[in-house]
Amino acid sequence: MNIKEYGFKDTIYKDIDENKVARIVATHKDRFEIVSNFGRSFAQIKRGAFYDNTESIYPTTGDFVLIEWNETGDSMIYETLKRVSSFSRSASSSDRKKELHSQHEQLVASNFDYVFIMQSLNNNFNINRIERYLSLAWQSGGVPVIVLTKSDLVTDSQKYVDEVESIAVGVDVYSVSCVTKEGLENIKKYFQKGKTVVFLGSSGVGKSTLVNTLYGEEVMKTSEIREEDSRGRHTTTSRNLIMLPNGAMIIDTPGMRELGMWDAEEGISKTFEDIETLTLMCKFSNCTHSNEPGCKVLEAISNGELTKERYEQYIKLKKESLYNTDPEQYLKDKKKKFKDIAKINRHL
């Protein structure tokens, strides 16, 4: 086994002894499954290197780490190497445990090339949810790809593709079915040797089924969804990196009941680039887009160029991202908005 087969590039990680490098392929609370030049094994963090150092990066699935190899037991992880991409979310209330450096940010995966945003064409389909995932995907540093699964459940999957493409400009959108094999050939181009793809989506969308289909045999457990609400159990309970027979890698993540925004300002701007362009064209530089004359946002909503729902989703995600990362600034901005509205109203 060679660590380069798992995506390690000495052009990125220069002057590092490959025999000290491992990649995390699964997380089990404080224990990690790793691959290295020595093979597949387990490791734990060297607590002094992480708990006593506030600048250390706590590892997650997909990370490249430096280890002290132990051939008779668990190796020790003493450093996490820099990430080329990473996907974070704001931890749900049930997940907000005392972590090393933050009680809110939860790392999902790292060092991937593509982000597969997956939604099934049943009751799970939700444009707002896609916009939420898309904002975080753009923020991550990976290239987003939207995959609409279970196309065999609808008579016209292209209708859904067109709807998603209208809010995801510049993003590839595909409909696929693991039952009929429709569309699978279109997405195989992303699974090249040495490339890593992270699967994101709620439970029941078919992430594990797609992993098994691409692998050619069952490597991930799957479960049926309930017909009455299209929901399924969280079959994948930990984040796993799986290597396909052709050398491509998939990080399969658990279905997420909540996907809170975490530091996604740039990703939101990319997802809602049309709205941000309109805001720059408003008559007033401090336009609140509520009732001011010369507001291009209100004008776009009025003439049908922009839907009110899309604009409200944009505002919601912006507020949520700021509140989760900087609640103090969120409150300041909220007060300023009301002052601006009052000031503009006085001059109308």
C-alpha angles and dihedrals in degrees: 000000000000124000089220088066086064094056102272109150121193088201087069099032101043126189094010122135105241091211088066094051127093134169121224110235099173139011124218105179104277094355124078134200110221142182124211141150086286094058135252119332145129133274142183129207119262095242097208091056093054110025094044095044117066091191094058119110114231108227128245137177111303095026123132109224138181113241143189100226119229115187094190100046145348116341120225124246110210103166140022114217121227116283124235090199137001138180119218134177134185105260115247119244090261091051098047099111125154103279128182101267107358139030093204114039116081118189112218104180142335145204098033130144101208135029113212107204103200129198127163123229096242131075088315092072110112127158094202090055091051091052089051093051091043093055091052092044093054089048092052098068093242126110111258121228121180116218120188107200133201094036087164088075094067133054096221114032091166089069089063092045090054091049092052093045089056091064099031104059113187094012123116111240123194137176116213141175125202088196099056095020089233113162097002093116089058094061099041090085090074093058102077127151111282094013122119125212122190118209116216128181145104123283116286098029092110104255094143092042090055091048090054092046093051092044093050096232139046109285096146127050116242133196135200119253124233110260094215096062105008091238128137140190119268095261093174107059100172136035110262133184111213125189115217120219090258093057099258117128134221127197106206113199130198117262108270119225089187128028106188118190115250122186093326101145095124093043092051090049090053094046093047097035090136092060095045090052090054093050090058090057097055119120093238120053089214094045112157092197092232108105109332121134114245093029108151092196093058089043091053091049091048095052094043096250089118127028119230089228093058092049091049090050090052092052092045094053093045091053093045094050092049094044093052095046102032114011092171092058089045091059091046091052091047092054091045092052092056091048091050092050091051092047094050092046090055090058098046 
